[in-house]
Amino acid sequence: METLKSNSSVDAKGLACPMPIVRTKKAITNLNPGEVLEVLATDKGSKADIQAWAKSSGHQYLGTMEEGEVLKHYIRKAGENEEREAATFEPVASNDDLLKEMDSNDDIVVLDVREPAEYAFGHIPNAISIPFGELEERISELNQDKKIYVVCRTGSRSDMASQVLSEKGFSNVINVVPGMSEWNGPTETKLN
């Protein structure tokens, strides 16, 4: 397969969210504006994560090439007038806030934006599974009139997903932090 020229490369193979983004953020600070960073990852969700992070931070997501199990993501560093601090979604709820809301309100939606395998091995009961990378194409499955709590493993993908929902006209969206990595409420598994 053809190799694209990049100015620097970062290895995030074998790492799950949010580590590919963490390594990307760190590596891109060492580049000059206009230079290209190659990120090697094996986490299938990293494509949507890196694409959304690049968009929110002002860097240019160039594309992804697949070589077997390895995803090669390419990001062009923005110039000073293009780059911006990645936005953080508000409002935010803690895991305990979500547990209390689940006990007192039947009319909420819990949206789990993790990958299908993560969801299968343990999720909040009745949570709707729409992986972050599929959110825009499946957004019609969600009711805009409901209060939607968005969860992922750490609060990173759910932050980006909450921003997407807000941009699409959803007005009652709450990002749950830290999410499933520290969830101590009820869970279900869905293994076929």
Phi, psi and omega in degrees: 000148181292140177255131177275148179283131175227159180274338181203158180225145177232137182260112177239024180294138179082000181257143178259165178307136010261012189299321176301322178292316180302313180293323179296313180303315182294315183291324185289337178294337181273357181265158173273153177307137180092344179281159186248134177254134174256129179244120178265123182217158175243348178288114183302329179287349184294333181298307179295320181298311183291322178300312181293319179297316180300316180298314184287336182263353178094352177285161184258116174283118184270324180153177181227136174245141178254132173233094184065238180275349186266130174261128177251108181263142179237127181231131176264128181290134180286155172284169183305322182280352179261324187288145176214159177295132178302131182291148175246132185282138171237146003277161179240142175238150175277168175302319180296321177301316180295318178302315179298317180296320179296324180289329188252349187221113179280349190261030178252162176242132172255118181254118180260115185258017176284172178291155183306321180294321178298315180298315184300323185275359175160116180217165177292133181307138179068007177294142176272129180263111170225101180306144184309319181295343180254359190302311184298321181282341182249012186300333180293346178284350183256146180267116182296339183276349182269156172280124185245120173263123184256126181236150170217204182284320187232350184105356182279304178295323180294329176297311181294322179295321178297320178296318179299313180299316179299316179296334181267011174098004176281123187256348183239066185244135180229128177274131180262122182233131012268004176082205190293340180297334180232022181289128178239014175273189181294148176223159173232156171245155181222073181259127182268000000 
